[in-house]
């Protein structure tokens, strides 16, 4: 019972962190007017939380498991998938997408990828029953509803004129006149597809890495952080000048982006803890992806000071459908094959 409660707590941690990830990252991207610079901050936060801290804890000893070549390769692949998913989210926001619908789309499609890949790796397609598949269909339908009824940006309020106009500070004035990116719908959808495929692959691949390292919690996390450091820090820093990045470093954007990276790393830790408590990718990841869109929307509305009454009821219904689909997936998920009896 305690192990099951631990798994639920770990799932809750991941859903909370990944649900808040998109809105927080959006603020960092908007502040720096760049897609690469927030990505660097995300990778830096991962490096500290997922590499330096676990290595320090490993040095103290007491962690079960061991380093294996197979485990390192699978865990590095999981980190690569996670980093590419983060890049897809940043690109979607850079092409004018808004986190209030970009993230539900990502979290709605990722369980499908997660299920198919888990079934392929575990050779468990025979366990995909009708209720489980119905739950996945609910997730997809909810994601489509979220996309169709996504909140539209409000028209900009006219600037006050005359001597009686209230004074504004320089940063607010610059933000007011800064051009906002026009939504490029095709590019947003392609970026969302990159994110959902990558993050949908993350859980099954990471589970393989952890199993190959004897159930270790910290060693796979180190590999995930190392992959993030290369893809999200080294590569973007090398590309800033060749790509002519026009953004700028600033404290506000860096802090928001570092916070997003911290949320991502803590979410990665939550998935590892959920697997350690006996969870399987078939059930852990769909529940995470089902709850995260609701958290994403609430955080987005809170940060934007938007009354929930201004959001279409169909949009909210779509999110509830996603959550219901995730719950169905949890209830009717495959439980894995029983181990073969040992020969006498």
Secondary structure, 3 states (H helix, E strand, C coil): CHHHHHHHHHHHHHHHHHHHHHHHHHHHHHHHCCCHHHHHHHHHHHHHHHHHHHHHHHHCCCCCCCCCHHHHHHHHHHHHHHHHHHHHHHHHHHCCCCHHHHHHHHHHHHHHHHHHHHHHHHCCHHHCCHHHHHHHHHHHHHHHHHHHCCCCCCCCCCCCCCCCCCCCCHHHHHHHHCCCCCCCHHHHHHHHHHHHHHHHHHHHHHHHHHHHCCCCCHHHHHHHHHHHHHHHHHHHHHHHHHCCCCCCCCHHHHHHHHHHHHHHHHHHHHHHHHHHCCCCHHHHHHHHHHHHHHHHHHHHHHHCCCCHHHCCHHHHHHHHHHHHHHHHHHHHCCCCCCCCCCCC
